[in-house]
Amino acid sequence: MLSQQQLATMLSLQNKMNTKVNPQWLTAGYGYLRAAMVESVEAIDHHGWKWWKAQKKDLPQLQMELVDIWHFALSASIIDYKGNIQATANALSAQLAQSQTQVNFDGTDYFPDKQSLLDNLELMAGLCAAKRFSVPLFMRIVTQCEMTSDSLFQQYVGKNVLNFFRQDNGYKEGTYEKIWAGKEDNEHLVEVLSTLNIEAADYSELVYAGLAQRYPA
C-alpha cells in the first residue's frame, strides 16, 4: 500500500507541475477525470477486448497508461480538497485503508477483487465518465497489471521529475538534448532510479540531481 510519505510526495509534485502549466489550475475547470477516462479506454485497447480477432495484452503499455491516469486522478483529488495537499493525502490514505474494495455505481455494487482486469478497467472508465474515481479500484488494477505500490511510486516520480528536468533545460525552447552519451533520457532515468532508495524523504530531489549529474554541460 502507498505510504503517507509517498502520497504526500506525489501530490506535492503534481501540484507543482500543474502550477507550472497554469498558476490558476485549481480553478481553471480542466477535465482531469475526462482525461483519466480517455486513458482508461486506451488501457482497455492495450489489454485487448475484441473477441473477433487474436489479441495480446501489452503489459508495459498498460502500466504506462496507469501512471498517466494517476497523474490526472491526483490532480482531481487536489481540487476536491481545494489545494490542501495534506488533507488530500489523508483522504487518499483513508480510502486505501479500507478492508474491502467495493464500488457502487449506478445502484450496483461491484467487487474489484473478484473481477477481471478488463472488467475493472471498464468500471474505472465508467466512474471517470461520471466524474468519480475510486483509489482502491485503481490500486487493484495496478496489482492486476503486475505492479506494486512502490513501482507505481517510482514510475510516477520518475516521469514527473523528468518532465521538470526537460522544461528546466530548454525543452520548450527546443535546445534540450534528449540523447546523452548514446542513450535517451528515459534510459538514463531508469538507471538513476535503480540506484536510489524510494523511502528517502527527498526522493524526488535525488532523482533530479541524478539526472543533472549525467546531463552534458
KARACOR-V151550 format. One record per pair of residues at least 24 apart in sequence whose C-alpha atoms are under 7 Angstrom apart, sorted by sequence separation. I is the first residue (numbers start at 1). GAP is how many residues later the second one is. D is the distance in whole Angstrom. If there is no record, write none. Layout:
i=I gap=GAP d=D
i=I gap=GAP d=D
This chain:
i=117 gap=24 d=6
i=112 gap=25 d=6
i=39 gap=26 d=6
i=113 gap=27 d=7
i=117 gap=27 d=6
i=112 gap=28 d=7
i=39 gap=30 d=6
i=158 gap=31 d=7
i=36 gap=33 d=5
i=101 gap=35 d=6
i=180 gap=35 d=7
i=36 gap=36 d=6
i=101 gap=36 d=7
i=180 gap=36 d=7
i=35 gap=37 d=7
i=36 gap=37 d=7
i=33 gap=39 d=6
i=96 gap=39 d=7
i=32 gap=40 d=5
i=33 gap=40 d=7
i=95 gap=40 d=7
i=96 gap=40 d=6
i=32 gap=41 d=7
i=95 gap=41 d=7
i=32 gap=43 d=7
i=33 gap=43 d=7
i=161 gap=43 d=7
i=165 gap=43 d=7
i=32 gap=44 d=6
i=157 gap=47 d=6
i=161 gap=47 d=6
i=26 gap=53 d=6
i=14 gap=57 d=7
i=26 gap=57 d=7
i=14 gap=61 d=7
i=11 gap=63 d=6
i=12 gap=73 d=7
i=11 gap=74 d=6
i=44 gap=74 d=7
i=8 gap=77 d=7
i=44 gap=77 d=6
i=8 gap=78 d=7
i=8 gap=81 d=6
i=40 gap=81 d=6
i=7 gap=82 d=6
i=63 gap=82 d=7
i=40 gap=84 d=7
i=41 gap=84 d=6
i=4 gap=85 d=7
i=40 gap=85 d=5
i=67 gap=85 d=7
i=59 gap=86 d=7
i=37 gap=88 d=5
i=67 gap=88 d=7
i=4 gap=89 d=7
i=67 gap=89 d=6
i=37 gap=91 d=5
i=36 gap=92 d=6
i=37 gap=92 d=6
i=34 gap=94 d=6
i=33 gap=95 d=5
i=34 gap=95 d=6
i=33 gap=98 d=6
i=2 gap=147 d=5
i=6 gap=147 d=7
i=10 gap=147 d=7
i=1 gap=148 d=6
